[in-house]
Amino acid sequence: MKNNKELPFRIGVGIALLNHENKVFVGKRIDNPKNFWQMPQGGVDTNEDFLSAAIRELEEETGIKTVKLIKEIDEWLTYDLPKNLLGIWQGRYRGQKQKWFVMRFLGKNEEINIKTKNPEFLDWNWIEPSSLPKIAVNFKVNIYEKVADIISATKLN
């Protein structure tokens, strides 16, 4: 490979999980020492549909099961990894191409458990959707801006 643009994207999902106040769940990643937070996201297994992958990833990362789908975002959202992170998936991918879902958390905060089998988060919080771009690592800001815009344009019950 001459450069990362020749590598494919890893196919994944992302979840914008809203609580009853329409705040979004974010977690502080274990593997990033800086103050960057992210929404739950992850890869899609072979023969797994996107919604099932999103529900599985949400439970694996947060312990959350009590949700309902509000909206599947129509377009694919992508990001390129910076050069220093290109080896994250053994150098096979340049970044991710993700199908995003907006979901409503129907449970209580006690359901949230980030101390999972393979923990990804040190801490978690609920934030205003408009704050998403401010807390994201720089290569995901464009996705977080788009998700924040979609949340604000979506009729939320």
Rosetta constraint file for C-alpha pairs under 8 A:
AtomPair CA 1 CA 6 HARMONIC 6.40 0.50
AtomPair CA 1 CA 7 HARMONIC 7.35 0.50
AtomPair CA 2 CA 6 HARMONIC 7.13 0.50
AtomPair CA 3 CA 7 HARMONIC 7.60 0.50
AtomPair CA 4 CA 83 HARMONIC 7.97 0.50
AtomPair CA 4 CA 86 HARMONIC 7.77 0.50
AtomPair CA 4 CA 93 HARMONIC 7.85 0.50
AtomPair CA 4 CA 94 HARMONIC 5.42 0.50
AtomPair CA 5 CA 94 HARMONIC 6.69 0.50
AtomPair CA 6 CA 94 HARMONIC 7.93 0.50
AtomPair CA 7 CA 92 HARMONIC 6.58 0.50
AtomPair CA 7 CA 93 HARMONIC 5.36 0.50
AtomPair CA 7 CA 94 HARMONIC 5.27 0.50
AtomPair CA 8 CA 92 HARMONIC 7.34 0.50
AtomPair CA 8 CA 93 HARMONIC 5.22 0.50
AtomPair CA 8 CA 94 HARMONIC 5.97 0.50
AtomPair CA 8 CA 95 HARMONIC 7.69 0.50
AtomPair CA 9 CA 93 HARMONIC 5.27 0.50
AtomPair CA 9 CA 94 HARMONIC 5.55 0.50
AtomPair CA 9 CA 95 HARMONIC 5.13 0.50
AtomPair CA 9 CA 96 HARMONIC 4.80 0.50
AtomPair CA 9 CA 97 HARMONIC 5.60 0.50
AtomPair CA 10 CA 43 HARMONIC 7.35 0.50
AtomPair CA 10 CA 93 HARMONIC 5.77 0.50
AtomPair CA 10 CA 94 HARMONIC 7.58 0.50
AtomPair CA 10 CA 95 HARMONIC 6.15 0.50
AtomPair CA 10 CA 96 HARMONIC 4.60 0.50
AtomPair CA 10 CA 97 HARMONIC 6.01 0.50
AtomPair CA 11 CA 43 HARMONIC 6.14 0.50
AtomPair CA 11 CA 44 HARMONIC 6.38 0.50
AtomPair CA 11 CA 96 HARMONIC 5.85 0.50
AtomPair CA 11 CA 97 HARMONIC 5.07 0.50
AtomPair CA 11 CA 98 HARMONIC 5.88 0.50
AtomPair CA 12 CA 41 HARMONIC 7.17 0.50
AtomPair CA 12 CA 42 HARMONIC 5.38 0.50
AtomPair CA 12 CA 43 HARMONIC 4.15 0.50
AtomPair CA 12 CA 44 HARMONIC 5.32 0.50
AtomPair CA 12 CA 50 HARMONIC 7.96 0.50
AtomPair CA 12 CA 96 HARMONIC 6.42 0.50
AtomPair CA 12 CA 97 HARMONIC 6.07 0.50
AtomPair CA 12 CA 98 HARMONIC 4.55 0.50
AtomPair CA 12 CA 99 HARMONIC 6.42 0.50
AtomPair CA 13 CA 41 HARMONIC 5.49 0.50
AtomPair CA 13 CA 42 HARMONIC 5.57 0.50
AtomPair CA 13 CA 43 HARMONIC 6.28 0.50
AtomPair CA 13 CA 44 HARMONIC 6.95 0.50
AtomPair CA 13 CA 50 HARMONIC 6.61 0.50
AtomPair CA 13 CA 53 HARMONIC 6.88 0.50
AtomPair CA 13 CA 54 HARMONIC 5.71 0.50
AtomPair CA 13 CA 98 HARMONIC 4.79 0.50
AtomPair CA 13 CA 99 HARMONIC 4.72 0.50
AtomPair CA 13 CA 100 HARMONIC 5.52 0.50
AtomPair CA 13 CA 101 HARMONIC 7.71 0.50
AtomPair CA 14 CA 39 HARMONIC 7.04 0.50
AtomPair CA 14 CA 40 HARMONIC 5.93 0.50
AtomPair CA 14 CA 41 HARMONIC 4.12 0.50
AtomPair CA 14 CA 42 HARMONIC 6.65 0.50
AtomPair CA 14 CA 54 HARMONIC 6.49 0.50
AtomPair CA 14 CA 98 HARMONIC 6.45 0.50
AtomPair CA 14 CA 99 HARMONIC 6.30 0.50
AtomPair CA 14 CA 100 HARMONIC 4.55 0.50
AtomPair CA 14 CA 101 HARMONIC 6.27 0.50
AtomPair CA 15 CA 39 HARMONIC 6.29 0.50
AtomPair CA 15 CA 40 HARMONIC 5.50 0.50
AtomPair CA 15 CA 41 HARMONIC 6.10 0.50
AtomPair CA 15 CA 54 HARMONIC 6.47 0.50
AtomPair CA 15 CA 58 HARMONIC 7.26 0.50
AtomPair CA 15 CA 100 HARMONIC 5.77 0.50
AtomPair CA 15 CA 101 HARMONIC 5.01 0.50
AtomPair CA 15 CA 102 HARMONIC 5.98 0.50
AtomPair CA 15 CA 103 HARMONIC 6.95 0.50
AtomPair CA 16 CA 24 HARMONIC 6.25 0.50
AtomPair CA 16 CA 25 HARMONIC 6.98 0.50
AtomPair CA 16 CA 39 HARMONIC 6.27 0.50
AtomPair CA 16 CA 40 HARMONIC 7.46 0.50
AtomPair CA 16 CA 100 HARMONIC 7.43 0.50
AtomPair CA 16 CA 101 HARMONIC 6.13 0.50
AtomPair CA 16 CA 102 HARMONIC 4.72 0.50
AtomPair CA 16 CA 103 HARMONIC 6.16 0.50
AtomPair CA 16 CA 147 HARMONIC 7.54 0.50
AtomPair CA 17 CA 23 HARMONIC 8.00 0.50
AtomPair CA 17 CA 24 HARMONIC 5.40 0.50
AtomPair CA 17 CA 25 HARMONIC 5.48 0.50
AtomPair CA 17 CA 39 HARMONIC 7.82 0.50
AtomPair CA 17 CA 102 HARMONIC 5.97 0.50
AtomPair CA 17 CA 103 HARMONIC 4.84 0.50
AtomPair CA 17 CA 104 HARMONIC 5.69 0.50
AtomPair CA 17 CA 105 HARMONIC 6.26 0.50
AtomPair CA 18 CA 22 HARMONIC 5.00 0.50
AtomPair CA 18 CA 23 HARMONIC 5.25 0.50
AtomPair CA 18 CA 24 HARMONIC 4.64 0.50
AtomPair CA 18 CA 25 HARMONIC 6.45 0.50
AtomPair CA 18 CA 102 HARMONIC 7.41 0.50
AtomPair CA 18 CA 103 HARMONIC 6.10 0.50
AtomPair CA 18 CA 104 HARMONIC 4.86 0.50
AtomPair CA 18 CA 105 HARMONIC 5.82 0.50
AtomPair CA 19 CA 23 HARMONIC 5.55 0.50
AtomPair CA 19 CA 24 HARMONIC 6.63 0.50
AtomPair CA 19 CA 25 HARMONIC 7.62 0.50
AtomPair CA 19 CA 104 HARMONIC 6.02 0.50
AtomPair CA 19 CA 105 HARMONIC 5.14 0.50
AtomPair CA 19 CA 106 HARMONIC 7.31 0.50
AtomPair CA 19 CA 126 HARMONIC 7.74 0.50
AtomPair CA 20 CA 104 HARMONIC 7.60 0.50
AtomPair CA 20 CA 105 HARMONIC 7.29 0.50
AtomPair CA 20 CA 106 HARMONIC 7.69 0.50
AtomPair CA 22 CA 128 HARMONIC 7.47 0.50
AtomPair CA 22 CA 129 HARMONIC 7.92 0.50
AtomPair CA 22 CA 156 HARMONIC 7.88 0.50
AtomPair CA 23 CA 126 HARMONIC 5.41 0.50
AtomPair CA 23 CA 127 HARMONIC 5.05 0.50
AtomPair CA 23 CA 128 HARMONIC 4.87 0.50
AtomPair CA 23 CA 129 HARMONIC 6.22 0.50
AtomPair CA 24 CA 39 HARMONIC 7.98 0.50
AtomPair CA 24 CA 126 HARMONIC 5.16 0.50
AtomPair CA 24 CA 127 HARMONIC 5.22 0.50
AtomPair CA 24 CA 128 HARMONIC 6.19 0.50
AtomPair CA 24 CA 129 HARMONIC 5.91 0.50
AtomPair CA 25 CA 39 HARMONIC 6.29 0.50
AtomPair CA 25 CA 124 HARMONIC 7.12 0.50
AtomPair CA 25 CA 125 HARMONIC 5.84 0.50
AtomPair CA 25 CA 126 HARMONIC 4.68 0.50
AtomPair CA 25 CA 127 HARMONIC 6.64 0.50
AtomPair CA 26 CA 37 HARMONIC 5.94 0.50
AtomPair CA 26 CA 38 HARMONIC 5.14 0.50
AtomPair CA 26 CA 39 HARMONIC 4.66 0.50
AtomPair CA 26 CA 40 HARMONIC 7.16 0.50
AtomPair CA 26 CA 124 HARMONIC 5.61 0.50
AtomPair CA 26 CA 125 HARMONIC 5.50 0.50
AtomPair CA 26 CA 126 HARMONIC 6.29 0.50
AtomPair CA 26 CA 127 HARMONIC 7.30 0.50
AtomPair CA 27 CA 37 HARMONIC 5.28 0.50
AtomPair CA 27 CA 38 HARMONIC 5.43 0.50
AtomPair CA 27 CA 39 HARMONIC 6.29 0.50
AtomPair CA 27 CA 40 HARMONIC 7.41 0.50
AtomPair CA 27 CA 121 HARMONIC 5.45 0.50
AtomPair CA 27 CA 122 HARMONIC 7.17 0.50
AtomPair CA 27 CA 123 HARMONIC 5.66 0.50
AtomPair CA 27 CA 124 HARMONIC 4.18 0.50
AtomPair CA 27 CA 125 HARMONIC 6.46 0.50
AtomPair CA 28 CA 32 HARMONIC 7.91 0.50
AtomPair CA 28 CA 35 HARMONIC 7.31 0.50
AtomPair CA 28 CA 36 HARMONIC 6.19 0.50
AtomPair CA 28 CA 37 HARMONIC 4.35 0.50
AtomPair CA 28 CA 38 HARMONIC 6.48 0.50
AtomPair CA 28 CA 121 HARMONIC 5.11 0.50
AtomPair CA 28 CA 122 HARMONIC 5.49 0.50
AtomPair CA 28 CA 123 HARMONIC 5.25 0.50
AtomPair CA 28 CA 124 HARMONIC 6.09 0.50
AtomPair CA 29 CA 36 HARMONIC 7.22 0.50
AtomPair CA 29 CA 37 HARMONIC 6.28 0.50
AtomPair CA 29 CA 38 HARMONIC 7.24 0.50
AtomPair CA 29 CA 120 HARMONIC 5.63 0.50
AtomPair CA 29 CA 121 HARMONIC 4.39 0.50
AtomPair CA 29 CA 122 HARMONIC 5.97 0.50
AtomPair CA 29 CA 123 HARMONIC 7.73 0.50
AtomPair CA 30 CA 119 HARMONIC 7.68 0.50
AtomPair CA 30 CA 120 HARMONIC 5.48 0.50
AtomPair CA 30 CA 121 HARMONIC 5.02 0.50
AtomPair CA 30 CA 122 HARMONIC 5.22 0.50
AtomPair CA 31 CA 120 HARMONIC 7.53 0.50
AtomPair CA 32 CA 36 HARMONIC 7.13 0.50
AtomPair CA 35 CA 135 HARMONIC 7.46 0.50
AtomPair CA 36 CA 135 HARMONIC 5.40 0.50
AtomPair CA 36 CA 136 HARMONIC 5.44 0.50
AtomPair CA 36 CA 137 HARMONIC 5.58 0.50
AtomPair CA 37 CA 135 HARMONIC 5.52 0.50
AtomPair CA 37 CA 136 HARMONIC 5.62 0.50
AtomPair CA 37 CA 137 HARMONIC 7.32 0.50
AtomPair CA 38 CA 135 HARMONIC 7.47 0.50
AtomPair CA 38 CA 136 HARMONIC 6.09 0.50
AtomPair CA 38 CA 137 HARMONIC 7.97 0.50
AtomPair CA 40 CA 57 HARMONIC 7.07 0.50
AtomPair CA 40 CA 58 HARMONIC 6.01 0.50
AtomPair CA 40 CA 61 HARMONIC 6.80 0.50
AtomPair CA 40 CA 62 HARMONIC 7.98 0.50
AtomPair CA 41 CA 54 HARMONIC 7.25 0.50
AtomPair CA 41 CA 57 HARMONIC 6.40 0.50
AtomPair CA 41 CA 58 HARMONIC 7.32 0.50
AtomPair CA 42 CA 53 HARMONIC 7.91 0.50
AtomPair CA 42 CA 54 HARMONIC 7.60 0.50
AtomPair CA 42 CA 57 HARMONIC 6.00 0.50
AtomPair CA 43 CA 53 HARMONIC 7.37 0.50
AtomPair CA 43 CA 57 HARMONIC 7.95 0.50
AtomPair CA 44 CA 48 HARMONIC 6.29 0.50
AtomPair CA 44 CA 49 HARMONIC 7.61 0.50
AtomPair CA 44 CA 50 HARMONIC 6.85 0.50
AtomPair CA 44 CA 53 HARMONIC 5.53 0.50
AtomPair CA 45 CA 53 HARMONIC 7.18 0.50
AtomPair CA 48 CA 52 HARMONIC 6.56 0.50
AtomPair CA 48 CA 53 HARMONIC 6.31 0.50
AtomPair CA 49 CA 53 HARMONIC 6.25 0.50
AtomPair CA 50 CA 54 HARMONIC 6.17 0.50
AtomPair CA 50 CA 99 HARMONIC 6.97 0.50
AtomPair CA 51 CA 55 HARMONIC 6.25 0.50
AtomPair CA 51 CA 101 HARMONIC 7.71 0.50
AtomPair CA 52 CA 56 HARMONIC 6.07 0.50
AtomPair CA 53 CA 57 HARMONIC 5.98 0.50
AtomPair CA 54 CA 58 HARMONIC 6.04 0.50
AtomPair CA 54 CA 101 HARMONIC 7.51 0.50
AtomPair CA 55 CA 59 HARMONIC 6.31 0.50
AtomPair CA 55 CA 65 HARMONIC 7.51 0.50
AtomPair CA 56 CA 60 HARMONIC 6.07 0.50
AtomPair CA 57 CA 61 HARMONIC 6.03 0.50
AtomPair CA 58 CA 62 HARMONIC 5.79 0.50
AtomPair CA 58 CA 63 HARMONIC 7.00 0.50
AtomPair CA 58 CA 64 HARMONIC 6.24 0.50
AtomPair CA 58 CA 65 HARMONIC 7.63 0.50
AtomPair CA 59 CA 63 HARMONIC 4.32 0.50
AtomPair CA 59 CA 64 HARMONIC 4.81 0.50
AtomPair CA 59 CA 65 HARMONIC 5.84 0.50
AtomPair CA 60 CA 116 HARMONIC 6.76 0.50
AtomPair CA 60 CA 117 HARMONIC 7.81 0.50
AtomPair CA 60 CA 118 HARMONIC 7.87 0.50
AtomPair CA 61 CA 114 HARMONIC 6.15 0.50
AtomPair CA 61 CA 116 HARMONIC 6.57 0.50
AtomPair CA 61 CA 118 HARMONIC 7.81 0.50
AtomPair CA 61 CA 119 HARMONIC 6.53 0.50
AtomPair CA 61 CA 120 HARMONIC 6.40 0.50
AtomPair CA 61 CA 121 HARMONIC 7.57 0.50
AtomPair CA 62 CA 112 HARMONIC 5.61 0.50
AtomPair CA 62 CA 113 HARMONIC 5.17 0.50
AtomPair CA 62 CA 114 HARMONIC 4.72 0.50
AtomPair CA 62 CA 115 HARMONIC 7.82 0.50
AtomPair CA 62 CA 116 HARMONIC 7.12 0.50
AtomPair CA 63 CA 111 HARMONIC 6.71 0.50
AtomPair CA 63 CA 112 HARMONIC 5.49 0.50
AtomPair CA 63 CA 113 HARMONIC 4.99 0.50
AtomPair CA 63 CA 114 HARMONIC 6.66 0.50
AtomPair CA 63 CA 116 HARMONIC 7.04 0.50
AtomPair CA 64 CA 111 HARMONIC 6.07 0.50
AtomPair CA 64 CA 112 HARMONIC 5.61 0.50
AtomPair CA 64 CA 113 HARMONIC 7.40 0.50
AtomPair CA 66 CA 105 HARMONIC 6.10 0.50
AtomPair CA 66 CA 106 HARMONIC 5.32 0.50
AtomPair CA 66 CA 107 HARMONIC 5.38 0.50
AtomPair CA 67 CA 103 HARMONIC 6.38 0.50
AtomPair CA 67 CA 104 HARMONIC 5.40 0.50
AtomPair CA 67 CA 105 HARMONIC 4.64 0.50
AtomPair CA 67 CA 106 HARMONIC 5.32 0.50
AtomPair CA 67 CA 107 HARMONIC 7.40 0.50
AtomPair CA 68 CA 103 HARMONIC 5.61 0.50
AtomPair CA 68 CA 104 HARMONIC 5.31 0.50
AtomPair CA 68 CA 105 HARMONIC 6.90 0.50
AtomPair CA 68 CA 106 HARMONIC 7.28 0.50
AtomPair CA 69 CA 101 HARMONIC 7.32 0.50
AtomPair CA 69 CA 102 HARMONIC 6.44 0.50
AtomPair CA 69 CA 103 HARMONIC 4.54 0.50
AtomPair CA 69 CA 104 HARMONIC 6.42 0.50
AtomPair CA 70 CA 101 HARMONIC 7.64 0.50
AtomPair CA 70 CA 102 HARMONIC 5.46 0.50
AtomPair CA 70 CA 103 HARMONIC 5.03 0.50
AtomPair CA 70 CA 104 HARMONIC 6.50 0.50
AtomPair CA 70 CA 156 HARMONIC 7.73 0.50
AtomPair CA 71 CA 101 HARMONIC 5.83 0.50
AtomPair CA 71 CA 102 HARMONIC 5.07 0.50
AtomPair CA 71 CA 103 HARMONIC 6.87 0.50
AtomPair CA 72 CA 99 HARMONIC 7.75 0.50
AtomPair CA 72 CA 100 HARMONIC 6.21 0.50
AtomPair CA 72 CA 101 HARMONIC 4.52 0.50
AtomPair CA 72 CA 102 HARMONIC 6.31 0.50
AtomPair CA 73 CA 99 HARMONIC 6.89 0.50
AtomPair CA 73 CA 100 HARMONIC 5.45 0.50
AtomPair CA 73 CA 101 HARMONIC 5.84 0.50
AtomPair CA 73 CA 102 HARMONIC 7.48 0.50
AtomPair CA 73 CA 150 HARMONIC 7.93 0.50
AtomPair CA 74 CA 99 HARMONIC 7.86 0.50
AtomPair CA 75 CA 99 HARMONIC 7.30 0.50
AtomPair CA 76 CA 97 HARMONIC 6.31 0.50
AtomPair CA 76 CA 98 HARMONIC 5.60 0.50
AtomPair CA 76 CA 99 HARMONIC 5.39 0.50
AtomPair CA 76 CA 100 HARMONIC 7.55 0.50
AtomPair CA 77 CA 97 HARMONIC 5.75 0.50
AtomPair CA 77 CA 98 HARMONIC 5.19 0.50
AtomPair CA 77 CA 99 HARMONIC 6.60 0.50
AtomPair CA 77 CA 100 HARMONIC 7.51 0.50
AtomPair CA 77 CA 143 HARMONIC 6.19 0.50
AtomPair CA 78 CA 95 HARMONIC 7.34 0.50
AtomPair CA 78 CA 96 HARMONIC 5.51 0.50
AtomPair CA 78 CA 97 HARMONIC 4.35 0.50
AtomPair CA 78 CA 98 HARMONIC 6.01 0.50
AtomPair CA 78 CA 143 HARMONIC 7.09 0.50
AtomPair CA 79 CA 95 HARMONIC 5.51 0.50
AtomPair CA 79 CA 96 HARMONIC 5.58 0.50
AtomPair CA 79 CA 97 HARMONIC 6.81 0.50
AtomPair CA 79 CA 139 HARMONIC 6.41 0.50
AtomPair CA 79 CA 140 HARMONIC 6.20 0.50
AtomPair CA 79 CA 142 HARMONIC 7.96 0.50
AtomPair CA 79 CA 143 HARMONIC 7.44 0.50
AtomPair CA 80 CA 94 HARMONIC 5.64 0.50
AtomPair CA 80 CA 95 HARMONIC 4.27 0.50
AtomPair CA 80 CA 96 HARMONIC 6.74 0.50
AtomPair CA 80 CA 139 HARMONIC 6.74 0.50
AtomPair CA 81 CA 85 HARMONIC 5.97 0.50
AtomPair CA 81 CA 86 HARMONIC 6.00 0.50
AtomPair CA 81 CA 94 HARMONIC 5.91 0.50
AtomPair CA 81 CA 95 HARMONIC 4.90 0.50
AtomPair CA 81 CA 139 HARMONIC 6.65 0.50
AtomPair CA 82 CA 86 HARMONIC 6.55 0.50
AtomPair CA 82 CA 139 HARMONIC 7.14 0.50
AtomPair CA 86 CA 90 HARMONIC 7.85 0.50
AtomPair CA 86 CA 91 HARMONIC 5.54 0.50
AtomPair CA 86 CA 93 HARMONIC 7.25 0.50
AtomPair CA 86 CA 94 HARMONIC 6.35 0.50
AtomPair CA 86 CA 95 HARMONIC 7.83 0.50
AtomPair CA 87 CA 91 HARMONIC 4.16 0.50
AtomPair CA 87 CA 92 HARMONIC 7.60 0.50
AtomPair CA 89 CA 93 HARMONIC 6.43 0.50
AtomPair CA 102 CA 151 HARMONIC 7.49 0.50
AtomPair CA 107 CA 111 HARMONIC 6.59 0.50
AtomPair CA 108 CA 112 HARMONIC 7.80 0.50
AtomPair CA 114 CA 119 HARMONIC 6.26 0.50
AtomPair CA 114 CA 120 HARMONIC 7.45 0.50
AtomPair CA 114 CA 121 HARMONIC 6.09 0.50
AtomPair CA 114 CA 122 HARMONIC 7.41 0.50
AtomPair CA 114 CA 123 HARMONIC 7.39 0.50
AtomPair CA 114 CA 124 HARMONIC 7.79 0.50
AtomPair CA 115 CA 119 HARMONIC 5.56 0.50
AtomPair CA 115 CA 121 HARMONIC 7.87 0.50
AtomPair CA 127 CA 131 HARMONIC 6.69 0.50
AtomPair CA 127 CA 132 HARMONIC 7.61 0.50
AtomPair CA 128 CA 132 HARMONIC 7.25 0.50
AtomPair CA 129 CA 148 HARMONIC 5.12 0.50
AtomPair CA 129 CA 151 HARMONIC 7.15 0.50
AtomPair CA 129 CA 152 HARMONIC 7.68 0.50
AtomPair CA 130 CA 145 HARMONIC 7.93 0.50
AtomPair CA 130 CA 148 HARMONIC 5.76 0.50
AtomPair CA 130 CA 149 HARMONIC 7.92 0.50
AtomPair CA 131 CA 135 HARMONIC 6.75 0.50
AtomPair CA 132 CA 136 HARMONIC 6.43 0.50
AtomPair CA 132 CA 141 HARMONIC 7.95 0.50
AtomPair CA 132 CA 144 HARMONIC 5.59 0.50
AtomPair CA 132 CA 145 HARMONIC 6.84 0.50
AtomPair CA 132 CA 148 HARMONIC 6.59 0.50
AtomPair CA 133 CA 141 HARMONIC 5.05 0.50
AtomPair CA 133 CA 142 HARMONIC 7.51 0.50
AtomPair CA 133 CA 144 HARMONIC 5.20 0.50
AtomPair CA 133 CA 145 HARMONIC 5.44 0.50
AtomPair CA 133 CA 148 HARMONIC 7.97 0.50
AtomPair CA 134 CA 141 HARMONIC 7.74 0.50
AtomPair CA 136 CA 140 HARMONIC 6.09 0.50
AtomPair CA 136 CA 141 HARMONIC 5.64 0.50
AtomPair CA 136 CA 144 HARMONIC 7.13 0.50
AtomPair CA 137 CA 141 HARMONIC 6.53 0.50
AtomPair CA 140 CA 144 HARMONIC 6.35 0.50
AtomPair CA 141 CA 145 HARMONIC 6.06 0.50
AtomPair CA 142 CA 146 HARMONIC 6.29 0.50
AtomPair CA 143 CA 147 HARMONIC 6.15 0.50
AtomPair CA 144 CA 148 HARMONIC 6.01 0.50
AtomPair CA 145 CA 149 HARMONIC 6.19 0.50
AtomPair CA 146 CA 150 HARMONIC 6.19 0.50
AtomPair CA 147 CA 151 HARMONIC 6.13 0.50
AtomPair CA 148 CA 152 HARMONIC 6.27 0.50
AtomPair CA 149 CA 153 HARMONIC 6.24 0.50
AtomPair CA 150 CA 154 HARMONIC 6.07 0.50
